[in-house]
Amino acid sequence: MNFVLKLAAALCLVLLLPCAGAQYPSRPIRFVVPFPPGGTADYVARLIAQPLTQTLGQQVLVDNRPGGDGAVAGTIVMKAAPDGHTIFFGTNSPMSAVPALHKRPPYDPISDFTPISLIGRFTFFLFETPSVPARTVSELITYVRANPGKLNYGTGNTSAIVAMAQFKALAGLELTHVPYKGDAPTTADMLGGSIQLAFMTPVPGLAYVKEGRLRLLAVLLPQRSALAPDVPTIAEAGMPGVSITPWAGLFGPAKMPGAVVERLSRELHAVLSRADIREQLGRQGFEAQTSTPPEMGRYNADQLQTWKRVIREANIPMD
């Protein structure tokens, strides 16, 4: 009799699972973003939240939780109920850099999260001030080698830190690192002359390129950016070994129901397929790209290994 009751209970649970997925969402959904308002990641999250609100039938709220290179936001989502109402706008900072740079990270980016979909990739350019007498990456390398320690570079996030560390290691350069909290203060000090180089997103620096106050040397993407089609990729510029690609994807807490994951992935794909959404993202230097949940999982795992390798080869110390 006990076996029969357990079997009946299991069958009831199986029958109820589709209903649970059909009732999702039952309340507002929280997008936890690991960066403060005003940046590219925040812009992307808010842009896709609005149409998702319409298609899901519940408001999608952006909850900015900066700190710890994204670890604060990641920990919040990891501890949330896996019902699909708390979603992580995860990027390479919390999902790749944090676990690769810390001996005891606060979470496992693979086992503690449910992959939903890739969102796309951030565009990073190598910016330079006109005070540097180099107009190409090869000229820059030659100049820095002839003037070791003379130039300063700024970083506003882990993507810039690791990318520049890899660039320095591969080219054998001696540069002085000046850390910042975001691309805006990095840009301000470039304009002020305190630093001369930086890997940054195009906003806000691109406007100063048009004014001649900053210069672009390369783009940190596999292909050229539509924002500056004349600017070569870092590989075309002679540094194919610089392999960091900043990205963003959606994740939930571990053990989310499959029906909820599939619904979110499907609705996000529909939003990012819209020409108007892709155009608006492109103007911010963000290239939309979706995936299936399993593809997101594999990509996340591959990126983690890439970041670990790059950090090890660039001799970046772990905390």
C-alpha positions in Angstrom: 0.0 0.0 0.0 2.9 2.4 0.8 4.4 1.8 -2.6 1.0 2.5 -4.3 0.6 5.7 -2.4 4.1 6.9 -3.3 3.5 6.0 -7.0 0.3 7.9 -7.0 1.9 10.9 -5.5 4.7 10.8 -8.1 2.2 10.6 -10.9 0.3 13.6 -9.5 3.5 15.6 -9.4 4.3 14.8 -13.0 0.8 15.8 -14.1 1.0 19.0 -12.1 4.4 20.2 -13.6 3.0 21.3 -16.9 0.3 23.3 -15.1 3.0 25.0 -13.0 4.8 26.0 -16.1 1.6 27.2 -17.7 0.8 29.4 -14.7 4.3 31.1 -14.9 4.8 33.9 -14.1 2.4 34.4 -11.2 4.0 37.7 -10.0 6.6 40.3 -11.2 9.9 39.0 -12.3 13.2 40.5 -11.0 16.1 40.9 -13.3 19.2 41.2 -11.0 21.9 43.2 -12.8 25.4 43.2 -11.4 26.2 46.8 -12.4 24.9 50.2 -11.4 22.4 52.2 -13.5 23.6 54.0 -16.5 26.0 51.5 -18.0 25.7 49.3 -21.1 24.6 46.2 -19.1 21.9 48.2 -17.4 20.7 49.7 -20.7 20.5 46.2 -22.3 18.6 44.8 -19.3 16.0 47.6 -19.3 15.6 47.5 -23.1 14.6 43.8 -23.1 12.6 44.0 -19.8 9.9 46.2 -21.4 8.9 43.8 -24.3 9.3 40.8 -21.9 6.8 42.5 -19.6 4.3 42.5 -22.4 4.8 38.9 -23.6 5.1 37.3 -20.2 2.1 39.2 -18.7 3.9 40.3 -15.6 6.2 43.2 -15.0 9.9 42.6 -15.4 11.8 44.8 -12.9 15.5 45.6 -13.1 17.2 45.4 -9.8 20.7 46.9 -9.9 23.0 45.1 -7.3 26.6 46.2 -8.0 29.5 45.0 -6.0 32.3 42.4 -5.9 32.6 42.4 -9.7 29.1 41.0 -9.9 29.4 38.5 -7.0 26.9 40.4 -4.9 24.2 40.0 -7.6 25.2 36.4 -8.4 24.9 35.4 -4.7 21.4 36.9 -4.5 20.2 34.9 -7.4 21.9 31.7 -6.3 20.0 31.9 -3.0 16.6 32.8 -4.5 13.8 30.3 -5.0 14.2 28.5 -8.4 10.7 29.4 -9.6 11.7 31.8 -12.4 10.8 35.0 -10.6 14.4 36.0 -9.8 16.6 36.0 -12.9 20.3 36.9 -13.2 21.5 39.2 -16.0 24.9 37.4 -15.8 28.0 38.6 -17.6 31.5 37.3 -17.9 32.4 39.4 -14.8 30.4 37.3 -12.2 30.3 34.1 -14.2 33.9 33.9 -15.5 36.1 36.4 -13.8 34.9 36.0 -10.2 35.4 32.2 -10.1 38.6 32.5 -12.0 40.2 35.2 -9.9 39.2 34.0 -6.4 40.4 31.0 -4.6 37.1 30.7 -2.7 34.4 32.2 -4.9 31.0 32.6 -3.3 29.3 30.3 -5.8 30.0 27.7 -8.6 28.9 29.4 -11.9 28.0 26.0 -13.4 26.3 24.0 -10.6 24.6 26.9 -8.7 22.8 28.3 -11.7 20.3 27.3 -14.5 21.3 28.5 -17.9 18.5 30.1 -19.9 19.9 31.9 -23.0 22.8 33.9 -24.3 21.9 37.6 -24.8 24.9 38.8 -26.7 28.3 40.3 -26.6 29.7 43.7 -25.5 31.9 45.7 -27.8 35.2 46.8 -26.3 37.6 49.1 -28.1 41.2 49.8 -27.4 41.2 53.6 -26.8 44.3 55.8 -26.9 44.9 59.5 -26.3 46.3 61.6 -29.2 49.4 62.4 -27.0 50.7 58.9 -27.8 52.6 59.0 -31.1 51.1 55.6 -32.3 48.2 55.2 -34.7 48.2 51.4 -34.9 48.6 48.6 -32.4 52.0 47.6 -33.9 53.2 51.2 -33.6 51.9 51.3 -30.0 53.8 48.1 -29.1 57.0 49.5 -30.6 56.6 52.8 -28.7 55.9 51.2 -25.3 58.9 48.9 -25.7 61.0 51.9 -26.3 59.5 53.7 -23.4 58.9 51.1 -20.7 56.7 52.3 -17.8 56.0 55.7 -19.4 52.3 55.1 -20.3 49.4 54.5 -17.9 46.3 52.5 -18.7 42.9 52.5 -17.0 40.4 49.7 -16.3 36.8 50.0 -15.3 35.9 46.3 -15.0 37.3 42.8 -14.9 37.0 42.5 -18.7 39.3 45.4 -19.2 41.7 44.2 -16.5 42.1 40.7 -17.9 42.1 41.9 -21.6 44.9 44.4 -20.9 46.8 41.9 -18.8 46.7 39.4 -21.6 47.7 42.1 -24.1 50.7 43.2 -22.0 51.8 39.7 -21.4 51.7 38.7 -25.1 53.4 41.8 -26.4 55.9 42.0 -23.5 54.9 45.5 -22.5 55.6 47.5 -19.3 52.6 49.7 -18.5 51.2 51.2 -15.3 47.7 50.1 -14.2 45.2 52.6 -12.8 41.9 50.9 -11.7 38.6 52.7 -11.9 35.0 51.9 -11.0 33.5 52.0 -14.5 34.2 53.3 -18.0 32.9 56.9 -17.3 35.6 57.8 -14.8 38.2 56.0 -17.0 37.1 58.2 -20.0 37.3 61.3 -17.9 40.9 60.7 -16.8 41.9 59.8 -20.4 40.5 63.2 -21.5 42.4 64.8 -18.6 45.7 63.1 -19.5 46.2 61.0 -16.4 46.0 57.8 -18.4 46.7 57.1 -22.1 45.2 53.7 -22.8 42.1 51.7 -22.0 39.9 48.8 -23.2 36.4 50.3 -22.9 32.9 50.0 -24.2 32.0 52.6 -26.8 29.8 54.7 -24.5 30.8 57.4 -23.6 34.2 57.4 -25.3 33.1 57.1 -28.9 31.8 60.7 -28.9 35.3 62.0 -28.1 36.8 60.0 -30.9 34.7 61.9 -33.4 36.0 65.1 -31.8 39.6 64.0 -32.2 40.1 63.9 -28.4 40.5 60.1 -28.3 41.7 57.5 -30.8 40.6 53.9 -31.6 43.2 51.3 -32.3 41.3 48.0 -32.3 38.0 46.3 -31.4 37.9 43.3 -29.0 35.6 41.2 -31.1 36.0 38.4 -33.7 34.7 40.8 -36.4 34.7 44.5 -36.9 32.1 46.7 -35.3 29.4 48.5 -37.2 30.0 51.5 -34.9 33.5 51.9 -36.3 33.9 49.7 -39.4 37.4 51.1 -40.3 38.8 50.0 -37.0 40.5 46.6 -37.2 39.8 43.7 -34.8 42.5 43.0 -32.3 43.5 39.9 -34.4 43.7 42.0 -37.6 45.9 44.4 -35.7 48.4 41.7 -35.1 47.4 40.3 -31.7 45.3 37.2 -32.4 46.2 35.8 -29.0 44.0 38.3 -27.1 41.0 36.1 -26.6 38.7 37.7 -24.1 35.2 38.2 -25.3 32.8 40.1 -22.9 29.3 38.6 -23.0 25.9 38.5 -21.3 23.4 35.8 -20.7 20.3 34.9 -18.6 20.5 32.5 -15.7 18.3 31.4 -12.9 19.0 29.6 -9.6 19.8 25.9 -9.8 17.0 23.4 -10.4 14.5 25.7 -12.2 11.6 23.8 -13.8 12.3 23.0 -17.4 9.0 24.5 -18.6 9.9 27.8 -17.1 13.4 27.8 -18.6 12.0 27.0 -22.0 9.4 29.8 -21.8 11.9 32.4 -20.8 14.4 31.3 -23.5 11.6 31.3 -26.1 10.3 34.8 -25.2 13.8 36.3 -25.0 14.6 34.9 -28.5 11.5 36.5 -29.8 12.4 39.9 -28.3 16.0 39.8 -29.6 14.8 38.8 -33.1 13.0 42.2 -33.4 14.9 44.6 -35.8 14.1 47.6 -33.6 15.6 46.0 -30.5 18.7 44.8 -32.3 19.2 48.3 -33.8 18.9 50.0 -30.4 21.3 47.5 -28.8 23.8 48.0 -31.7 23.9 51.7 -31.1 25.2 50.9 -27.6 27.8 48.6 -28.9 26.0 45.4 -27.9 25.6 42.6 -30.4 22.5 40.5 -29.8 22.8 36.8 -29.9 20.6 34.1 -28.4 21.0 30.4 -27.7 19.2 27.4 -26.3 19.6 26.6 -22.6 22.0 23.8 -23.2 24.0 26.0 -25.6 24.2 28.7 -22.9 25.4 26.1 -20.4 28.2 24.9 -22.7 29.2 28.4 -23.6 29.3 29.4 -19.9 31.5 26.4 -19.1 33.8 27.1 -22.1 34.2 30.7 -21.1 35.1 29.8 -17.6 37.9 27.6 -18.8 39.1 30.3 -21.2 39.2 33.0 -18.5 41.1 30.6 -16.1 43.7 29.9 -18.8 44.1 33.6 -19.7 44.5 34.6 -16.1 47.0 31.9 -15.5 49.0 32.8 -18.6 48.9 36.5 -17.8 50.1 35.8 -14.3 47.2 37.7 -12.7 47.3 36.9 -8.9 44.2 35.2 -7.4 42.6 36.6 -4.2 
